[in-house]
């Protein structure tokens, strides 16, 4: 893991670095309910969590969560509500002041206890463009 975010002074990048380390060392204890709580939590519906899903808000997004396509189809534009876009992501890598995210899609299996599934759609964002993150409940994502 190449992580020199702490040298940047960017608090969003620093929190994403913590989340990345936690995901890489996932354990089943739960702690304080904040983005940078020291362990990924488990619960009644999730015994072993490996992901802390996040929503991102950009500085010029007017309070609207950042949205990305759930596929690599370049013709999809994420403007408004659509089944082909998502606002939920998993941090995968941090290099310098940039973070690479995997787009998570809603789990269509209504019998599953896990709310999201991994996609093969990724994007990289400069952490200076993010003004807020919202952490969602820790969960297990298959195939990550």
Protein Blocks (a to p, Z undefined) as FASTA:
>chain_A
ZZfklmnopaklmmmmmmmmmmmmgcfbdcdddfklcbdcddfklmbacbdcdddddfkl
nopacdddfbfbfkbccedjdfkbcfbdcdfbdehjbccdddddddfblkbcbfbdcdfb
dcdddfklpcbdcdddddddehZZ
